[in-house]
Amino acid sequence: MEDNYKLAKWLAGELSEAELRTFEKSPEFKTYEKIAHYSSQLAPPSFDENSLYQNVISGRKKTTRVVSLHQTWWFRVAAVFLIFLGLTYFYTTSIAITESAENGEFNVFNLPDDSQVVLNAGSEIDYNKWNWDNHRQLQLSGEAYFKVAKGKKFEVQTNLGTVTVLGTQFNVKARKNRFDVTCYEGRVKVNYDKQQLVITKGQRVSFKDGILLESPNTIVLKPEWTSQELAFVNENLSAILEEMERQYDCTFVYADINNSQLFTGTIPANNVDQALQVLATVYHLKFKKTSNNTITLEFIDVEK
């Protein structure tokens, strides 16, 4: 009801500057803007006052009818508004809704069935509200943690693989050529290429370049990144630095990486200096902040 009230105020141009800024940031604003544009080009059927008058005076009954031009104008306004509402319903229920998280931030939101999603930095989700309870399917680019409400099949599609559940808690990460799925409650079915695996609470599965990796079980109750830690399992340095760029909204400058050493462990997601200290120790690095969001890395030759 409140959303309809704000929509009506926006259409009438009665929102304050603060209300307008908030309204423009809502996920539905772009849809409303498109609908307003197209509906403004529509008009109800024309009203021929002269024809109506001739029909009245030529009728069998000699009663007199007066049609107000002001009333006619209101009929036209009402017709356009009804068209607008119809288009609004169609667009808001049938087109895809996009939720995203920029670098350096999270996005927490609920799906139409009250399933909760925590979207990690540099990630995006598309889904359709229409018939959601019977078709719970979404497209993920990046990483997200899901608490799925019980119901019909719930499917997360990525460019690398698909995860299917009924009601559970799990994390999906699809970055470039790496696909990771961790189950925190219930059962999760993972489809990757032509392989299908089922994992349960505490288990995880990882693929890279089409190869199934060895992944240890976990005892944590939710993804580490939701608690300001970044956890990696058999990950290379370039992928770790890319993830840090998303979390800290920064840029690393460095020469080509020849180090093939893989890292398993955690680093802070809320203290870049401490995170760099860990990597400097493991990979023999020196780092220098050249600006507020640019960090230069230099590799130390330990053989000298």
Phi, psi and omega in degrees: 000317179296323178296320178295323179296316179295321179298317180297318178296322179295317179297327180273357180071031185251007178284142174288169181300317180295316179296322180295318179298317178295317181296321181291338179273351182290149181300334185273352189300314182300324178294313179300321182297317179295317181297317180298322181296311183287323181290336179292342179269358180263156177213145177289167179305143182293152183249112182268098183295323183293319179296319178298319181297315180295323178295323181292312186286341180266359181285166180294321180279138184264022180288152182256131178240137179244120179254116181285133176296329177296320178295320178300318180299320180292326175300318181294316179299316180297320180296315179297319181295320178295321176298317181298315180297321178296316178295322179299314179299316181298312183292317184289340180259342186247338181268160183288143175254135182247130172242136182220161174231120179287167176302137179085008181212163174252167173222117180252127180207165179251143174276171184303335179265013182072012168296138183260140179233132171247112185265125182283167182302143179065038183227164183209145178229137173240136176208166182241128182286336185298125178055037187299318184301331180260351183217071184275090184220137178216164180247127182245135170236110183116230185221142179206150176250130186242135167244099191270127175290146181296145183166206179285177184310134179244125187233130175250117180257139174227173178287351181253327183189176183234141178241131183234133179217175172250314178192109188192186176234129183202164179237137178235132178228120178231100180234118179051247184258013184243131182230118182235135175227131178234134180257130179250347178195141177079212182229144181229131175259127183245126175248121179225118184055240179257011182259145177226127181229150174242126179240154181239185185310129178088353181261154175221158178223140183225139176232145175215125181053039177082002183251134176283125181264155173284125183230122179289155175291164179237150178250357180286158185265350178200166183301141182298329183293340176283350178242030175066034172226146176251121181253136180230144177233114180049052183250145180274167187295319182298321178292324178295316180295323177297319179293322177295325177297322178291315185291320184261359182051052182229177179231130176261135177246122182200162177284177179302140181267119178258352183285121182262007182295134179263147185245133172233121182157192181235153173224155181296145176254003181234010178212097186296326180296315178295321179297318180292327178298319178298312181293324179298322180289317183288319188251007178058066183243154164241141181229152181213129177277114181267346174199184183299327182230021176236130183232127179262132180249142177226134182270133181269130176278101186285348182277347179283000000 
